[in-house]
Amino acid sequence: MKKIRKRVSTLPSRKMETFPNPRKGRDYEIEVAYPEFTCICPMTSQPDFATIRLSYVPDQVCVELKSLRNYLWSYRNKGAFHEAVTNRIADDLIRLLAPRWLLVEAEFHTRGGLSTTVRVETSGPEE
């Protein structure tokens, strides 16, 4: 009998998937960039655009990339301050992955003459 692979949705979703770390016991860094992040400014209702960079050292699991993209995509019509959304993404990834180290960086593009970069760094879920 042929094994059916679980498919990841292609719709925006707050549910991220993981897979087992293929090199447990070795520290290595995974870096992901998502240059198409969008959310809505809760003050002006105008869209904010950002590049989200995620770097982490996995422990037991790694994040599945299509589900990560769908998760980030789910913010596109949500009102969120830059600081709040960056911390929420970091918190969700910490809960999901329990990484050995994590950095989430959100570089919001210039609007009204200002650009913002928010960084959240942690060494693990115990922080």
N, CA, C and O atoms as CSV, one atom per row, in Angstrom:
chain,resi,resn,atom,element,x,y,z
A,1,MET,N,N,0.832,-1.171,0.000
A,1,MET,CA,C,0.000,0.000,0.000
A,1,MET,C,C,0.885,1.245,0.000
A,1,MET,O,O,1.830,1.336,0.784
A,2,LYS,N,N,0.587,2.186,-0.860
A,2,LYS,CA,C,1.367,3.403,-0.981
A,2,LYS,C,C,1.047,4.346,0.171
A,2,LYS,O,O,-0.117,4.584,0.491
A,3,LYS,N,N,2.107,4.882,0.792
A,3,LYS,CA,C,1.934,5.809,1.903
A,3,LYS,C,C,1.527,7.170,1.342
A,3,LYS,O,O,2.160,7.683,0.419
A,4,ILE,N,N,0.480,7.742,1.899
A,4,ILE,CA,C,0.001,9.046,1.460
A,4,ILE,C,C,0.661,10.113,2.312
A,4,ILE,O,O,0.567,10.088,3.539
A,5,ARG,N,N,1.327,11.050,1.657
A,5,ARG,CA,C,1.986,12.144,2.366
A,5,ARG,C,C,0.965,13.182,2.773
A,5,ARG,O,O,0.043,13.492,2.018
A,6,LYS,N,N,1.130,13.707,3.947
A,6,LYS,CA,C,0.281,14.783,4.433
A,6,LYS,C,C,0.612,16.044,3.644
A,6,LYS,O,O,1.779,16.410,3.509
A,7,ARG,N,N,-0.406,16.698,3.131
A,7,ARG,CA,C,-0.190,17.927,2.371
A,7,ARG,C,C,-0.410,19.134,3.257
A,7,ARG,O,O,-1.283,19.132,4.125
A,8,VAL,N,N,0.388,20.166,3.034
A,8,VAL,CA,C,0.252,21.417,3.761
A,8,VAL,C,C,-0.630,22.334,2.932
A,8,VAL,O,O,-0.471,22.434,1.716
A,9,SER,N,N,-1.549,22.994,3.593
A,9,SER,CA,C,-2.480,23.899,2.932
A,9,SER,C,C,-1.741,25.020,2.216
A,9,SER,O,O,-0.620,25.368,2.587
A,10,THR,N,N,-2.363,25.578,1.199
A,10,THR,CA,C,-1.809,26.741,0.512
A,10,THR,C,C,-2.627,27.991,0.835
A,10,THR,O,O,-2.553,28.984,0.112
A,11,LEU,N,N,-3.403,27.946,1.915
A,11,LEU,CA,C,-4.203,29.082,2.357
A,11,LEU,C,C,-3.584,29.698,3.604
A,11,LEU,O,O,-2.885,29.009,4.347
A,12,PRO,N,N,-3.831,30.994,3.848
A,12,PRO,CA,C,-3.329,31.594,5.086
A,12,PRO,C,C,-3.819,30.812,6.299
A,12,PRO,O,O,-4.987,30.430,6.367
A,13,SER,N,N,-2.930,30.578,7.250
A,13,SER,CA,C,-3.284,29.762,8.410
A,13,SER,C,C,-2.365,30.086,9.567
A,13,SER,O,O,-1.185,30.366,9.352
A,14,ARG,N,N,-2.869,30.056,10.788
A,14,ARG,CA,C,-2.033,30.266,11.971
A,14,ARG,C,C,-1.397,28.963,12.439
A,14,ARG,O,O,-0.640,28.965,13.410
A,15,LYS,N,N,-1.689,27.852,11.769
A,15,LYS,CA,C,-1.141,26.554,12.163
A,15,LYS,C,C,0.137,26.267,11.379
A,15,LYS,O,O,0.118,26.180,10.151
A,16,MET,N,N,1.252,26.121,12.106
A,16,MET,CA,C,2.514,25.762,11.473
A,16,MET,C,C,2.801,24.285,11.726
A,16,MET,O,O,2.391,23.725,12.743
A,17,GLU,N,N,3.504,23.670,10.794
A,17,GLU,CA,C,3.874,22.259,10.876
A,17,GLU,C,C,5.380,22.148,11.137
A,17,GLU,O,O,6.145,23.074,10.867
A,18,THR,N,N,5.776,21.005,11.661
A,18,THR,CA,C,7.195,20.737,11.900
A,18,THR,C,C,7.569,19.382,11.305
A,18,THR,O,O,6.710,18.590,10.917
A,19,PHE,N,N,8.866,19.143,11.246
A,19,PHE,CA,C,9.383,17.821,10.897
A,19,PHE,C,C,10.599,17.567,11.782
A,19,PHE,O,O,11.215,18.518,12.264
A,20,PRO,N,N,10.956,16.304,12.006
A,20,PRO,CA,C,12.072,15.997,12.902
A,20,PRO,C,C,13.390,16.585,12.394
A,20,PRO,O,O,13.680,16.552,11.199
A,21,ASN,N,N,14.167,17.113,13.313
A,21,ASN,CA,C,15.492,17.628,12.992
A,21,ASN,C,C,16.345,16.461,12.469
A,21,ASN,O,O,16.543,15.480,13.185
A,22,PRO,N,N,16.847,16.555,11.236
A,22,PRO,CA,C,17.615,15.431,10.689
A,22,PRO,C,C,19.016,15.281,11.283
A,22,PRO,O,O,19.660,14.254,11.067
A,23,ARG,N,N,19.504,16.277,12.023
A,23,ARG,CA,C,20.856,16.192,12.601
A,23,ARG,C,C,20.837,16.584,14.074
A,23,ARG,O,O,21.523,17.517,14.492
A,24,LYS,N,N,20.052,15.865,14.842
A,24,LYS,CA,C,20.018,16.110,16.287
A,24,LYS,C,C,21.423,15.936,16.854
A,24,LYS,O,O,22.177,15.071,16.409
A,25,GLY,N,N,21.763,16.752,17.826
A,25,GLY,CA,C,23.078,16.653,18.443
A,25,GLY,C,C,24.125,17.518,17.774
A,25,GLY,O,O,25.242,17.632,18.277
A,26,ARG,N,N,23.787,18.129,16.653
A,26,ARG,CA,C,24.723,19.041,15.978
A,26,ARG,C,C,24.058,20.412,15.910
A,26,ARG,O,O,22.914,20.527,15.469
A,27,ASP,N,N,24.754,21.429,16.334
A,27,ASP,CA,C,24.236,22.789,16.198
A,27,ASP,C,C,24.479,23.282,14.777
A,27,ASP,O,O,25.606,23.254,14.282
A,28,TYR,N,N,23.438,23.720,14.145
A,28,TYR,CA,C,23.533,24.379,12.850
A,28,TYR,C,C,22.404,25.390,12.774
A,28,TYR,O,O,21.377,25.237,13.436
A,29,GLU,N,N,22.595,26.411,11.977
A,29,GLU,CA,C,21.638,27.512,11.906
A,29,GLU,C,C,20.810,27.441,10.629
A,29,GLU,O,O,21.327,27.188,9.540
A,30,ILE,N,N,19.541,27.665,10.789
A,30,ILE,CA,C,18.618,27.763,9.659
A,30,ILE,C,C,18.192,29.221,9.554
A,30,ILE,O,O,17.798,29.830,10.549
A,31,GLU,N,N,18.270,29.773,8.362
A,31,GLU,CA,C,17.868,31.156,8.134
A,31,GLU,C,C,16.817,31.196,7.033
A,31,GLU,O,O,16.990,30.603,5.968
A,32,VAL,N,N,15.731,31.900,7.306
A,32,VAL,CA,C,14.631,32.021,6.349
A,32,VAL,C,C,14.303,33.497,6.199
A,32,VAL,O,O,14.250,34.222,7.193
A,33,ALA,N,N,14.083,33.951,4.973
A,33,ALA,CA,C,13.664,35.335,4.725
A,33,ALA,C,C,12.320,35.312,4.005
A,33,ALA,O,O,12.108,34.542,3.069
A,34,TYR,N,N,11.430,36.167,4.461
A,34,TYR,CA,C,10.110,36.313,3.828
A,34,TYR,C,C,9.916,37.793,3.506
A,34,TYR,O,O,9.483,38.558,4.367
A,35,PRO,N,N,10.236,38.211,2.262
A,35,PRO,CA,C,10.200,39.631,1.908
A,35,PRO,C,C,8.804,40.164,1.573
A,35,PRO,O,O,8.668,41.327,1.192
A,36,GLU,N,N,7.777,39.341,1.706
A,36,GLU,CA,C,6.430,39.755,1.301
A,36,GLU,C,C,5.461,39.878,2.480
A,36,GLU,O,O,4.249,39.770,2.290
A,37,PHE,N,N,5.973,40.101,3.691
A,37,PHE,CA,C,5.109,40.202,4.856
A,37,PHE,C,C,4.282,41.482,4.797
A,37,PHE,O,O,4.796,42.548,4.458
A,38,THR,N,N,3.010,41.370,5.127
A,38,THR,CA,C,2.103,42.512,5.166
A,38,THR,C,C,1.181,42.386,6.363
A,38,THR,O,O,0.681,41.302,6.664
A,39,CYS,N,N,0.961,43.495,7.039
A,39,CYS,CA,C,-0.078,43.596,8.062
A,39,CYS,C,C,-0.690,44.995,7.938
A,39,CYS,O,O,-0.262,45.794,7.106
A,40,ILE,N,N,-1.668,45.275,8.748
A,40,ILE,CA,C,-2.375,46.553,8.670
A,40,ILE,C,C,-2.012,47.395,9.898
A,40,ILE,O,O,-2.018,46.894,11.022
A,41,CYS,N,N,-1.702,48.661,9.680
A,41,CYS,CA,C,-1.427,49.568,10.786
A,41,CYS,C,C,-2.727,49.810,11.551
A,41,CYS,O,O,-3.710,50.258,10.961
A,42,PRO,N,N,-2.749,49.523,12.856
A,42,PRO,CA,C,-3.980,49.706,13.619
A,42,PRO,C,C,-4.366,51.181,13.814
A,42,PRO,O,O,-5.503,51.481,14.179
A,43,MET,N,N,-3.434,52.084,13.575
A,43,MET,CA,C,-3.724,53.520,13.733
A,43,MET,C,C,-4.298,54.133,12.461
A,43,MET,O,O,-5.201,54.966,12.526
A,44,THR,N,N,-3.773,53.722,11.294
A,44,THR,CA,C,-4.168,54.357,10.031
A,44,THR,C,C,-4.966,53.441,9.114
A,44,THR,O,O,-5.553,53.901,8.135
A,45,SER,N,N,-4.992,52.150,9.423
A,45,SER,CA,C,-5.621,51.127,8.569
A,45,SER,C,C,-4.941,50.993,7.215
A,45,SER,O,O,-5.523,50.437,6.284
A,46,GLN,N,N,-3.717,51.496,7.094
A,46,GLN,CA,C,-2.954,51.347,5.861
A,46,GLN,C,C,-2.046,50.123,5.976
A,46,GLN,O,O,-1.667,49.727,7.078
A,47,PRO,N,N,-1.701,49.528,4.840
A,47,PRO,CA,C,-0.840,48.337,4.896
A,47,PRO,C,C,0.598,48.703,5.265
A,47,PRO,O,O,1.122,49.734,4.843
A,48,ASP,N,N,1.213,47.843,6.052
A,48,ASP,CA,C,2.633,47.925,6.364
A,48,ASP,C,C,3.303,46.722,5.714
A,48,ASP,O,O,2.801,45.601,5.799
A,49,PHE,N,N,4.432,46.961,5.068
A,49,PHE,CA,C,5.166,45.913,4.369
A,49,PHE,C,C,6.508,45.698,5.060
A,49,PHE,O,O,7.155,46.652,5.492
A,50,ALA,N,N,6.919,44.435,5.160
A,50,ALA,CA,C,8.177,44.136,5.844
A,50,ALA,C,C,8.838,42.910,5.252
A,50,ALA,O,O,8.212,42.101,4.567
A,51,THR,N,N,10.118,42.800,5.537
A,51,THR,CA,C,10.850,41.562,5.319
A,51,THR,C,C,11.043,40.932,6.689
A,51,THR,O,O,11.604,41.549,7.595
A,52,ILE,N,N,10.577,39.708,6.829
A,52,ILE,CA,C,10.754,38.966,8.073
A,52,ILE,C,C,11.923,38.010,7.874
A,52,ILE,O,O,11.944,37.222,6.929
A,53,ARG,N,N,12.890,38.090,8.776
A,53,ARG,CA,C,14.023,37.164,8.760
A,53,ARG,C,C,13.973,36.340,10.034
A,53,ARG,O,O,13.845,36.864,11.140
A,54,LEU,N,N,14.075,35.057,9.846
A,54,LEU,CA,C,14.057,34.116,10.961
A,54,LEU,C,C,15.349,33.320,10.916
A,54,LEU,O,O,15.688,32.733,9.888
A,55,SER,N,N,16.065,33.298,12.023
A,55,SER,CA,C,17.256,32.457,12.160
A,55,SER,C,C,17.091,31.657,13.437
A,55,SER,O,O,16.699,32.197,14.472
A,56,TYR,N,N,17.392,30.364,13.362
A,56,TYR,CA,C,17.292,29.555,14.575
A,56,TYR,C,C,18.197,28.341,14.496
A,56,TYR,O,O,18.558,27.869,13.418
A,57,VAL,N,N,18.555,27.849,15.687
A,57,VAL,CA,C,19.276,26.592,15.824
A,57,VAL,C,C,18.244,25.599,16.342
A,57,VAL,O,O,17.771,25.733,17.470
A,58,PRO,N,N,17.889,24.607,15.535
A,58,PRO,CA,C,16.829,23.680,15.947
A,58,PRO,C,C,17.303,22.726,17.040
A,58,PRO,O,O,18.492,22.445,17.188
A,59,ASP,N,N,16.325,22.243,17.794
A,59,ASP,CA,C,16.602,21.191,18.766
A,59,ASP,C,C,16.003,19.897,18.220
A,59,ASP,O,O,16.684,19.172,17.493
A,60,GLN,N,N,14.768,19.593,18.544
A,60,GLN,CA,C,14.145,18.341,18.111
A,60,GLN,C,C,13.446,18.447,16.755
A,60,GLN,O,O,13.376,17.470,16.009
A,61,VAL,N,N,12.922,19.657,16.437
A,61,VAL,CA,C,12.138,19.807,15.204
A,61,VAL,C,C,12.538,21.064,14.453
A,61,VAL,O,O,13.149,21.979,15.005
A,62,CYS,N,N,12.169,21.082,13.161
A,62,CYS,CA,C,12.347,22.235,12.282
A,62,CYS,C,C,10.971,22.647,11.765
A,62,CYS,O,O,10.056,21.826,11.697
A,63,VAL,N,N,10.831,23.911,11.404
A,63,VAL,CA,C,9.549,24.375,10.873
A,63,VAL,C,C,9.465,24.042,9.380
A,63,VAL,O,O,10.430,24.214,8.634
A,64,GLU,N,N,8.307,23.569,8.970
A,64,GLU,CA,C,8.057,23.265,7.556
A,64,GLU,C,C,7.787,24.605,6.862
A,64,GLU,O,O,6.951,25.385,7.318
A,65,LEU,N,N,8.495,24.867,5.760
A,65,LEU,CA,C,8.516,26.202,5.170
A,65,LEU,C,C,7.189,26.657,4.565
A,65,LEU,O,O,6.825,27.824,4.709
A,66,LYS,N,N,6.471,25.782,3.903
A,66,LYS,CA,C,5.200,26.217,3.319
A,66,LYS,C,C,4.217,26.600,4.420
A,66,LYS,O,O,3.481,27.575,4.271
A,67,SER,N,N,4.191,25.857,5.514
A,67,SER,CA,C,3.302,26.209,6.617
A,67,SER,C,C,3.744,27.513,7.281
A,67,SER,O,O,2.904,28.283,7.747
A,68,LEU,N,N,5.067,27.770,7.330
A,68,LEU,CA,C,5.569,29.036,7.851
A,68,LEU,C,C,5.107,30.187,6.962
A,68,LEU,O,O,4.664,31.223,7.458
A,69,ARG,N,N,5.211,30.003,5.660
A,69,ARG,CA,C,4.753,31.034,4.731
A,69,ARG,C,C,3.259,31.310,4.913
A,69,ARG,O,O,2.836,32.466,4.936
A,70,ASN,N,N,2.464,30.248,5.041
A,70,ASN,CA,C,1.027,30.425,5.242
A,70,ASN,C,C,0.725,31.133,6.559
A,70,ASN,O,O,-0.200,31.941,6.641
A,71,TYR,N,N,1.514,30.824,7.587
A,71,TYR,CA,C,1.372,31.485,8.882
A,71,TYR,C,C,1.669,32.988,8.741
A,71,TYR,O,O,0.883,33.821,9.194
A,72,LEU,N,N,2.782,33.325,8.124
A,72,LEU,CA,C,3.126,34.733,7.951
A,72,LEU,C,C,2.104,35.449,7.066
A,72,LEU,O,O,1.789,36.619,7.283
A,73,TRP,N,N,1.601,34.740,6.082
A,73,TRP,CA,C,0.592,35.277,5.176
A,73,TRP,C,C,-0.704,35.599,5.933
A,73,TRP,O,O,-1.454,36.485,5.522
A,74,SER,N,N,-0.969,34.895,7.019
A,74,SER,CA,C,-2.219,35.081,7.753
A,74,SER,C,C,-2.315,36.458,8.423
A,74,SER,O,O,-3.396,36.852,8.859
A,75,TYR,N,N,-1.215,37.183,8.509
A,75,TYR,CA,C,-1.229,38.511,9.117
A,75,TYR,C,C,-1.638,39.611,8.135
A,75,TYR,O,O,-1.824,40.752,8.558
A,76,ARG,N,N,-1.781,39.320,6.883
A,76,ARG,CA,C,-1.935,40.357,5.859
A,76,ARG,C,C,-3.123,41.280,6.057
A,76,ARG,O,O,-3.056,42.441,5.654
A,77,ASN,N,N,-4.202,40.816,6.658
A,77,ASN,CA,C,-5.379,41.661,6.876
A,77,ASN,C,C,-5.620,41.941,8.355
A,77,ASN,O,O,-6.721,42.335,8.738
A,78,LYS,N,N,-4.609,41.742,9.180
A,78,LYS,CA,C,-4.737,41.919,10.625
A,78,LYS,C,C,-4.064,43.216,11.059
A,78,LYS,O,O,-2.988,43.565,10.573
A,79,GLY,N,N,-4.702,43.912,11.963
A,79,GLY,CA,C,-4.109,45.104,12.541
A,79,GLY,C,C,-3.050,44.716,13.552
A,79,GLY,O,O,-3.310,43.908,14.443
A,80,ALA,N,N,-1.855,45.284,13.426
A,80,ALA,CA,C,-0.777,44.922,14.354
A,80,ALA,C,C,0.302,45.990,14.353
A,80,ALA,O,O,0.748,46.445,13.300
A,81,PHE,N,N,0.712,46.381,15.552
A,81,PHE,CA,C,1.884,47.243,15.673
A,81,PHE,C,C,3.119,46.398,15.375
A,81,PHE,O,O,3.134,45.196,15.639
A,82,HIS,N,N,4.151,47.029,14.828
A,82,HIS,CA,C,5.375,46.317,14.435
A,82,HIS,C,C,5.959,45.519,15.589
A,82,HIS,O,O,6.334,44.358,15.425
A,83,GLU,N,N,6.033,46.146,16.752
A,83,GLU,CA,C,6.626,45.497,17.916
A,83,GLU,C,C,5.804,44.285,18.359
A,83,GLU,O,O,6.355,43.240,18.703
A,84,ALA,N,N,4.486,44.442,18.345
A,84,ALA,CA,C,3.600,43.362,18.793
A,84,ALA,C,C,3.644,42.171,17.847
A,84,ALA,O,O,3.721,41.026,18.293
A,85,VAL,N,N,3.595,42.430,16.546
A,85,VAL,CA,C,3.559,41.325,15.590
A,85,VAL,C,C,4.887,40.568,15.580
A,85,VAL,O,O,4.891,39.344,15.446
A,86,THR,N,N,6.000,41.263,15.718
A,86,THR,CA,C,7.303,40.592,15.741
A,86,THR,C,C,7.413,39.701,16.981
A,86,THR,O,O,7.877,38.565,16.893
A,87,ASN,N,N,6.987,40.217,18.125
A,87,ASN,CA,C,7.014,39.412,19.348
A,87,ASN,C,C,6.047,38.241,19.284
A,87,ASN,O,O,6.348,37.169,19.808
A,88,ARG,N,N,4.904,38.422,18.660
A,88,ARG,CA,C,3.931,37.319,18.523
A,88,ARG,C,C,4.514,36.203,17.655
A,88,ARG,O,O,4.387,35.023,17.984
A,89,ILE,N,N,5.150,36.579,16.550
A,89,ILE,CA,C,5.779,35.581,15.679
A,89,ILE,C,C,6.847,34.817,16.458
A,89,ILE,O,O,6.910,33.590,16.390
A,90,ALA,N,N,7.688,35.544,17.199
A,90,ALA,CA,C,8.737,34.894,17.989
A,90,ALA,C,C,8.129,33.956,19.029
A,90,ALA,O,O,8.588,32.824,19.185
A,91,ASP,N,N,7.103,34.416,19.737
A,91,ASP,CA,C,6.460,33.577,20.757
A,91,ASP,C,C,5.883,32.304,20.157
A,91,ASP,O,O,6.039,31.221,20.722
A,92,ASP,N,N,5.215,32.433,19.008
A,92,ASP,CA,C,4.621,31.258,18.357
A,92,ASP,C,C,5.695,30.265,17.918
A,92,ASP,O,O,5.517,29.055,18.053
A,93,LEU,N,N,6.812,30.777,17.392
A,93,LEU,CA,C,7.896,29.892,16.966
A,93,LEU,C,C,8.582,29.222,18.151
A,93,LEU,O,O,8.969,28.056,18.065
A,94,ILE,N,N,8.733,29.941,19.246
A,94,ILE,CA,C,9.330,29.348,20.447
A,94,ILE,C,C,8.451,28.204,20.955
A,94,ILE,O,O,8.950,27.129,21.286
A,95,ARG,N,N,7.129,28.446,21.014
A,95,ARG,CA,C,6.212,27.387,21.470
A,95,ARG,C,C,6.244,26.181,20.533
A,95,ARG,O,O,6.213,25.037,20.987
A,96,LEU,N,N,6.304,26.434,19.248
A,96,LEU,CA,C,6.277,25.363,18.258
A,96,LEU,C,C,7.581,24.561,18.224
A,96,LEU,O,O,7.555,23.331,18.200
A,97,LEU,N,N,8.711,25.255,18.221
A,97,LEU,CA,C,9.999,24.621,17.942
A,97,LEU,C,C,10.844,24.302,19.171
A,97,LEU,O,O,11.660,23.381,19.135
A,98,ALA,N,N,10.663,25.048,20.254
A,98,ALA,CA,C,11.569,24.949,21.401
A,98,ALA,C,C,13.023,24.951,20.900
A,98,ALA,O,O,13.782,24.027,21.191
A,99,PRO,N,N,13.406,25.996,20.147
A,99,PRO,CA,C,14.741,26.009,19.530
A,99,PRO,C,C,15.839,26.244,20.555
A,99,PRO,O,O,15.597,26.738,21.656
A,100,ARG,N,N,17.053,25.877,20.162
A,100,ARG,CA,C,18.207,26.136,21.024
A,100,ARG,C,C,18.535,27.626,21.012
A,100,ARG,O,O,19.056,28.156,21.994
A,101,TRP,N,N,18.233,28.301,19.908
A,101,TRP,CA,C,18.437,29.747,19.763
A,101,TRP,C,C,17.506,30.224,18.666
A,101,TRP,O,O,17.236,29.498,17.709
A,102,LEU,N,N,17.010,31.461,18.808
A,102,LEU,CA,C,16.072,32.015,17.827
A,102,LEU,C,C,16.269,33.518,17.710
A,102,LEU,O,O,16.465,34.210,18.708
A,103,LEU,N,N,16.214,34.011,16.485
A,103,LEU,CA,C,16.198,35.444,16.205
A,103,LEU,C,C,15.117,35.687,15.167
A,103,LEU,O,O,15.121,35.071,14.102
A,104,VAL,N,N,14.193,36.585,15.478
A,104,VAL,CA,C,13.197,37.037,14.508
A,104,VAL,C,C,13.450,38.518,14.300
A,104,VAL,O,O,13.480,39.297,15.252
A,105,GLU,N,N,13.631,38.895,13.040
A,105,GLU,CA,C,13.883,40.288,12.698
A,105,GLU,C,C,12.842,40.714,11.668
A,105,GLU,O,O,12.673,40.072,10.631
A,106,ALA,N,N,12.151,41.808,11.974
A,106,ALA,CA,C,11.153,42.350,11.056
A,106,ALA,C,C,11.615,43.734,10.624
A,106,ALA,O,O,11.679,44.661,11.431
A,107,GLU,N,N,11.934,43.860,9.341
A,107,GLU,CA,C,12.385,45.131,8.781
A,107,GLU,C,C,11.231,45.730,7.983
A,107,GLU,O,O,10.973,45.339,6.844
A,108,PHE,N,N,10.544,46.686,8.604
A,108,PHE,CA,C,9.389,47.314,7.962
A,108,PHE,C,C,9.853,48.411,7.029
A,108,PHE,O,O,10.723,49.210,7.375
A,109,HIS,N,N,9.269,48.443,5.842
A,109,HIS,CA,C,9.663,49.390,4.805
A,109,HIS,C,C,9.217,50.807,5.162
A,109,HIS,O,O,8.289,51.007,5.947
A,110,THR,N,N,9.885,51.759,4.581
A,110,THR,CA,C,9.629,53.161,4.860
A,110,THR,C,C,8.216,53.558,4.464
A,110,THR,O,O,7.739,53.277,3.364
A,111,ARG,N,N,7.568,54.226,5.416
A,111,ARG,CA,C,6.264,54.843,5.146
A,111,ARG,C,C,6.220,56.105,5.983
A,111,ARG,O,O,6.485,56.068,7.185
A,112,GLY,N,N,5.888,57.219,5.357
A,112,GLY,CA,C,5.869,58.487,6.077
A,112,GLY,C,C,7.251,58.943,6.503
A,112,GLY,O,O,7.389,59.703,7.461
A,113,GLY,N,N,8.282,58.481,5.795
A,113,GLY,CA,C,9.647,58.900,6.090
A,113,GLY,C,C,10.351,58.077,7.154
A,113,GLY,O,O,11.508,58.348,7.476
A,114,LEU,N,N,9.663,57.060,7.714
A,114,LEU,CA,C,10.262,56.244,8.764
A,114,LEU,C,C,10.302,54.777,8.363
A,114,LEU,O,O,9.385,54.264,7.722
A,115,SER,N,N,11.370,54.124,8.750
A,115,SER,CA,C,11.420,52.670,8.635
A,115,SER,C,C,11.705,52.127,10.032
A,115,SER,O,O,12.323,52.803,10.854
A,116,THR,N,N,11.256,50.921,10.291
A,116,THR,CA,C,11.398,50.319,11.611
A,116,THR,C,C,11.961,48.920,11.471
A,116,THR,O,O,11.553,48.172,10.583
A,117,THR,N,N,12.892,48.559,12.338
A,117,THR,CA,C,13.356,47.186,12.444
A,117,THR,C,C,13.169,46.747,13.886
A,117,THR,O,O,13.621,47.413,14.818
A,118,VAL,N,N,12.494,45.610,14.055
A,118,VAL,CA,C,12.261,45.056,15.377
A,118,VAL,C,C,12.942,43.687,15.417
A,118,VAL,O,O,12.743,42.862,14.525
A,119,ARG,N,N,13.749,43.452,16.460
A,119,ARG,CA,C,14.439,42.180,16.630
A,119,ARG,C,C,14.046,41.543,17.954
A,119,ARG,O,O,13.989,42.212,18.986
A,120,VAL,N,N,13.778,40.253,17.912
A,120,VAL,CA,C,13.515,39.466,19.114
A,120,VAL,C,C,14.489,38.305,19.089
A,120,VAL,O,O,14.506,37.522,18.140
A,121,GLU,N,N,15.305,38.192,20.137
A,121,GLU,CA,C,16.300,37.133,20.201
A,121,GLU,C,C,16.154,36.395,21.515
A,121,GLU,O,O,15.932,37.008,22.559
A,122,THR,N,N,16.277,35.103,21.466
A,122,THR,CA,C,16.191,34.285,22.666
A,122,THR,C,C,17.109,33.078,22.517
A,122,THR,O,O,17.460,32.689,21.403
A,123,SER,N,N,17.483,32.505,23.614
A,123,SER,CA,C,18.315,31.304,23.550
A,123,SER,C,C,17.491,30.037,23.716
A,123,SER,O,O,18.035,28.936,23.631
A,124,GLY,N,N,16.191,30.170,23.951
A,124,GLY,CA,C,15.363,28.977,24.072
A,124,GLY,C,C,14.029,29.279,24.711
A,124,GLY,O,O,13.777,30.413,25.120
A,125,PRO,N,N,13.171,28.280,24.804
A,125,PRO,CA,C,11.818,28.506,25.298
A,125,PRO,C,C,11.754,28.803,26.786
A,125,PRO,O,O,10.727,29.278,27.271
A,126,GLU,N,N,12.824,28.537,27.520
A,126,GLU,CA,C,12.797,28.766,28.958
A,126,GLU,C,C,12.864,30.230,29.325
A,126,GLU,O,O,12.625,30.579,30.481
A,127,GLU,N,N,13.184,31.107,28.374
A,127,GLU,CA,C,13.316,32.533,28.690
A,127,GLU,C,C,11.974,33.153,28.911
A,127,GLU,O,O,11.884,34.349,29.188
